[in-house]
Amino acid sequence: MENKELALEIQKINEKLDLITRHLAEQEKRAREIEELKADLSLITKDMFDAAVEELQDVAHHFDTRDLVFLFKMLLRNVRPLTRLLQQVQSFDDLSQDLRPLGKQAFQQALETLDELDRKGYFAFFAEAVKIIDTVVTSFTVEDVRLLRENITTILITVKNMTQPQMLSAVNNALDFFQKLDMDVTEDISLLKIAREMNKPEIKRGIFFMLQFMKNVSIPKHPEN
């Protein structure tokens, strides 16, 4: 019985020794890998340092170690402002990501609106309007434009008076009369009939209006100096 228990204890000890041995082997392997990595990194770092030194030789006369130290201190002093700036940039990037679908939608809507305007003829209309402006510019001189500017108030007052209801009615009656001016007079017109017509109040008012009109629209002659 004692021999059996002793054998079990020895077996447990051997298992523990095997476990410790494997663990030590793994630790040794990891240590060897770390050493190899250190050696590789040292070579890479050395190559990078040599390359940096070779590349920085061109700016060596423009560079001073104190400048690098000053720059580093400045960065340390402005860590918070730089952090806020980076946060603002990130916020702006997030905002641009959010607005990108809206921008695409607005751009598509603008294209549709332009297409609709083109189908309705707006662009052709504006093209012809530009030609009208070009004709006006090439047909009038600067002096003509100056005179227009000086007399624009009188022109606007005249247009305003011409658009009054009574004036429009009178113009419409005159146009209607001129359209019938070429009518044939089939009946004989006697002097007595003309005298009777002349004696009518509306004829008298018309003659008086014509006289007043001719009197007011006549341009007085300037006396010679």
C-alpha positions as CSV (number, residue, x, y, z in Angstrom):
1,M,0.0,0.0,0.0
2,E,2.8,2.4,0.9
3,N,4.7,1.5,-2.3
4,K,1.6,2.3,-4.3
5,E,1.1,5.7,-2.7
6,L,4.8,6.4,-3.1
7,A,4.6,5.6,-6.8
8,L,1.6,7.9,-7.2
9,E,3.5,10.7,-5.5
10,I,6.5,10.2,-7.7
11,Q,4.2,10.2,-10.8
12,K,2.7,13.5,-9.7
13,I,6.1,15.0,-9.1
14,N,7.2,13.8,-12.5
15,E,4.1,15.4,-14.1
16,K,4.9,18.7,-12.3
17,L,8.5,18.5,-13.5
18,D,7.4,17.9,-17.0
19,L,5.0,20.9,-16.8
20,I,7.8,23.1,-15.4
21,T,10.2,21.9,-18.1
22,R,7.7,22.8,-20.9
23,H,7.0,26.1,-19.3
24,L,10.8,26.9,-19.1
25,A,11.2,25.8,-22.7
26,E,8.5,28.2,-23.8
27,Q,10.0,31.0,-21.7
28,E,13.3,30.3,-23.3
29,K,11.8,30.3,-26.8
30,R,10.0,33.6,-26.2
31,A,13.2,35.1,-24.8
32,R,15.1,34.0,-27.9
33,E,12.4,35.4,-30.1
34,I,12.5,38.7,-28.2
35,E,16.3,38.8,-28.6
36,E,16.0,38.2,-32.3
37,L,13.3,40.9,-32.6
38,K,15.6,43.3,-30.7
39,A,18.4,42.5,-33.0
40,D,16.2,43.1,-36.1
41,L,14.8,46.3,-34.7
42,S,18.2,47.6,-33.8
43,L,19.3,47.0,-37.4
44,I,16.2,48.7,-38.8
45,T,16.5,51.6,-36.4
46,K,20.2,52.0,-37.3
47,D,19.3,52.0,-41.0
48,M,16.5,54.5,-40.4
49,F,18.8,56.7,-38.4
50,D,21.6,56.6,-41.0
51,A,19.1,57.4,-43.7
52,A,17.6,60.3,-41.7
53,V,21.1,61.7,-41.0
54,E,22.0,61.4,-44.7
55,E,18.7,63.1,-45.8
56,L,19.0,65.8,-43.2
57,Q,22.5,66.8,-44.3
58,D,20.9,69.1,-47.0
59,V,19.1,71.1,-44.3
60,A,21.7,70.9,-41.6
61,H,22.8,74.5,-42.1
62,H,19.1,75.6,-41.7
63,F,18.4,73.5,-38.7
64,D,19.5,73.8,-35.1
65,T,18.8,71.4,-32.2
66,R,17.5,74.3,-30.2
67,D,14.8,74.9,-32.8
68,L,13.6,71.4,-32.4
69,V,13.5,71.8,-28.6
70,F,11.6,75.1,-29.0
71,L,9.1,73.4,-31.3
72,F,8.6,70.6,-28.9
73,K,8.0,73.1,-26.0
74,M,5.5,75.0,-28.2
75,L,3.7,71.8,-28.9
76,L,3.5,71.0,-25.2
77,R,2.2,74.5,-24.4
78,N,-0.5,74.2,-27.1
79,V,-1.6,70.7,-26.6
80,R,-5.1,71.8,-25.5
81,P,-5.7,74.3,-28.4
82,L,-4.4,71.7,-30.8
83,T,-6.8,69.1,-29.2
84,R,-9.7,71.5,-29.6
85,L,-8.7,72.2,-33.2
86,L,-8.6,68.5,-33.9
87,Q,-12.0,68.0,-32.3
88,Q,-13.4,70.8,-34.4
89,V,-12.0,69.2,-37.5
90,Q,-13.5,65.9,-36.5
91,S,-16.9,67.6,-35.9
92,F,-16.7,69.3,-39.3
93,D,-15.9,66.0,-40.9
94,D,-18.9,64.4,-39.1
95,L,-21.1,67.3,-40.2
96,S,-19.9,66.9,-43.8
97,Q,-20.7,63.2,-43.6
98,D,-24.2,64.1,-42.4
99,L,-24.8,66.8,-45.0
100,R,-23.5,64.8,-47.9
101,P,-26.8,63.1,-48.6
102,L,-28.6,66.5,-48.4
103,G,-26.0,67.9,-50.8
104,K,-26.6,65.1,-53.3
105,Q,-30.4,65.6,-53.0
106,A,-30.1,69.4,-53.5
107,F,-27.8,68.9,-56.5
108,Q,-30.2,66.4,-58.1
109,Q,-33.1,68.8,-57.4
110,A,-31.1,71.7,-59.0
111,L,-30.5,69.5,-62.1
112,E,-34.2,68.7,-62.4
113,T,-35.1,72.4,-62.0
114,L,-32.5,73.4,-64.7
115,D,-33.9,70.7,-67.0
116,E,-37.5,72.0,-66.5
117,L,-36.4,75.6,-67.1
118,D,-34.7,74.4,-70.3
119,R,-37.8,72.6,-71.5
120,K,-39.9,75.6,-70.8
121,G,-37.6,77.8,-72.9
122,Y,-36.1,80.0,-70.2
123,F,-32.6,79.7,-71.4
124,A,-33.5,80.4,-75.0
125,F,-35.5,83.4,-73.8
126,F,-32.5,84.7,-71.8
127,A,-30.2,84.2,-74.8
128,E,-32.5,86.4,-76.9
129,A,-32.8,88.9,-74.1
130,V,-29.0,89.2,-74.0
131,K,-29.1,89.8,-77.8
132,I,-31.6,92.6,-77.2
133,I,-29.3,94.2,-74.6
134,D,-26.4,93.8,-77.0
135,T,-28.5,95.6,-79.7
136,V,-29.4,98.4,-77.3
137,V,-25.8,98.8,-76.3
138,T,-24.5,98.9,-79.8
139,S,-27.3,101.2,-81.0
140,F,-27.1,104.0,-78.4
141,T,-24.2,106.1,-77.3
142,V,-23.1,107.1,-73.9
143,E,-24.6,110.5,-74.5
144,D,-28.0,108.9,-75.2
145,V,-27.8,107.0,-72.0
146,R,-26.9,110.2,-70.1
147,L,-29.9,112.1,-71.6
148,L,-32.1,109.1,-70.7
149,R,-30.8,109.3,-67.1
150,E,-31.5,113.1,-67.0
151,N,-35.0,112.8,-68.3
152,I,-36.0,109.5,-66.7
153,T,-38.3,111.3,-64.2
154,T,-40.2,113.0,-67.0
155,I,-40.5,109.8,-69.0
156,L,-41.9,107.9,-66.0
157,I,-44.4,110.6,-65.2
158,T,-45.5,110.5,-68.9
159,V,-45.9,106.8,-68.8
160,K,-47.8,107.0,-65.5
161,N,-50.2,109.6,-67.0
162,M,-50.6,107.4,-70.1
163,T,-51.7,104.4,-68.0
164,Q,-54.5,106.3,-66.3
165,P,-58.0,104.7,-67.0
166,Q,-59.3,107.8,-68.8
167,M,-56.2,108.1,-71.0
168,L,-56.3,104.5,-71.9
169,S,-60.0,104.8,-72.7
170,A,-59.3,107.8,-74.9
171,V,-56.5,106.0,-76.7
172,N,-58.7,103.0,-77.3
173,N,-61.4,105.2,-78.7
174,A,-58.9,106.9,-81.0
175,L,-57.6,103.6,-82.2
176,D,-61.1,102.4,-82.9
177,F,-61.8,105.5,-84.8
178,F,-58.6,105.2,-86.9
179,Q,-59.5,101.6,-87.7
180,K,-62.7,102.8,-89.2
181,L,-61.1,105.9,-90.9
182,D,-61.0,104.3,-94.3
183,M,-64.8,103.8,-94.4
184,D,-66.7,104.9,-97.5
185,V,-69.1,107.8,-97.1
186,T,-72.0,106.9,-99.4
187,E,-74.4,109.7,-98.5
188,D,-74.1,113.3,-99.7
189,I,-72.7,115.6,-97.0
190,S,-74.2,119.1,-97.2
191,L,-72.8,122.3,-95.6
192,L,-75.9,122.5,-93.5
193,K,-75.4,119.0,-92.2
194,I,-71.8,119.8,-91.4
195,A,-72.9,123.0,-89.6
196,R,-75.4,120.9,-87.6
197,E,-72.8,118.4,-86.6
198,M,-70.4,121.2,-85.6
199,N,-73.1,122.6,-83.4
200,K,-73.3,119.4,-81.3
201,P,-71.7,119.7,-77.8
202,E,-69.5,116.6,-78.2
203,I,-68.1,118.0,-81.5
204,K,-67.4,121.4,-79.9
205,R,-65.6,119.6,-77.0
206,G,-63.6,117.6,-79.4
207,I,-62.5,120.6,-81.4
208,F,-61.7,122.5,-78.2
209,F,-59.7,119.5,-77.0
210,M,-57.7,119.3,-80.3
211,L,-57.0,123.0,-80.1
212,Q,-55.8,122.7,-76.5
213,F,-53.8,119.6,-77.3
214,M,-52.0,121.3,-80.3
215,K,-51.4,124.3,-78.2
216,N,-49.8,122.4,-75.3
217,V,-47.7,120.0,-77.4
218,S,-46.3,122.6,-79.7
219,I,-42.6,123.3,-79.0
220,P,-42.0,127.0,-78.4
221,K,-39.1,128.4,-80.4
222,H,-36.2,129.8,-78.4
223,P,-35.5,133.4,-79.1
224,E,-32.3,134.1,-80.9
225,N,-29.7,135.7,-78.9
